[in-house]
Amino acid sequence: MIKPKTTKRDTRKELESLVDQFIKKNGTIQQVDMGESGLVDGKYNTSHIGFNEPKQDRTPLNHVVAAIQQRKHSKSPPTVPAKKRPKKKIIYDDFGDPLRWVWEE
């Protein structure tokens, strides 16, 4: 059986009911200015971005790139086409009824 897809209306109702339950249990909602929750000490939290580590030297792979380019642009000898296999063809009479099979190359 297919599970019904939740609509925006269902999600909105569920969130409203969760908020109402929270308030009924003497929960308080704190108002926060827009964008304030994304700031740490008045600055954006950049500790997870990865700027803390020193720059690492990269390993040069010019010889590997040159080998790949050479293989890409080298022309391989032309391949000999495979011999065509004979095909089975049916011969029909004037009324469209099959008469016999013939092998054609």
N, C-alpha and C positions, 0 to 999 in steps of 0.2 A: 504494500500500500504506500502511496506517495504521501510524504509529510507536507502539510500545507505550508506555503511560503508566508513568513511573517511580513506584514505590511507596515508602513510607517505609522499608521494609526494604532496598530497593536503595540508597537514599540513605544510610542508616545504614552499610551495608556499604562503600560507596564512601568515606565519611568515615573509617571505621576503617582501611581499607587505605591511605589517604593519610597518616594519622597513623603507622601502622606503617612506611611508607616513610621518613617524616621521621626517626623514631627510629633506623632502621637506618643512615641516613646521618650518624649521630652528632649528630643534632639534639636540643636539650634543650627541655623544656616548662617554662615559668615559671608558677608558681602565682600568681594575682592575686586579691585580695579582691573579693567581689561588689560591683559598682558603682564600683570604683576606675578602671576603664578609661574611663568616661564623664566623669571629672573632669580638669580642667586646673588645676594648682596648688591642688588641694583645692576647686575651684569648678567648676560646670558651664560648659562653653564656650558663651557667649552671643554670640560675635562673628558668627555666621552668622544670628542671629535677626532683625537689622535694627534694633536699638535705638541704633545708633551715629549715625544721621543725625538732624539736627534736624527738628522737626515742620514740615511744609509747610502753607501756607495753602491752603484749598480754594477753587475758583472757584464763586461762587454761581450756581446755575442755576434760580432760582425762576421766572423768566419762561418757561423751557422746560418746566418741570413744569406750570405753570399752563396753557400752551397744550395740552399733552398731555391734561390732565384735561378741558379744555373740549371738545376733539375727542371724547374718550371719552363724555362725557355729553350731547353735542348730538344731537338726534334728527334723523335724516335723513328726508326725505319718504318715505312708504310707496311701495314699488315696485309697479308694476302687474304682477300675475301674468301669466306667459306663457300664451298660448292653449294649451289642451290639444290635443295632437295626437290624431287618431283612432287607435284601436287595432284591430288585426286579430284577430278572434275566429273560432274554428272552431265550426261547428255539427255535432253528432253525431246519428246516428239512434238508434233505440231499442236497437240492438245494440252501440253504441259505435263504429261505423264513421264516419269523417268524411264529411260530405255536401258542405259548401261553406264558404267563408270569407265573413265579414261584417265590415264596418268599423263600429266603434262609437265614439261620441264621449264 
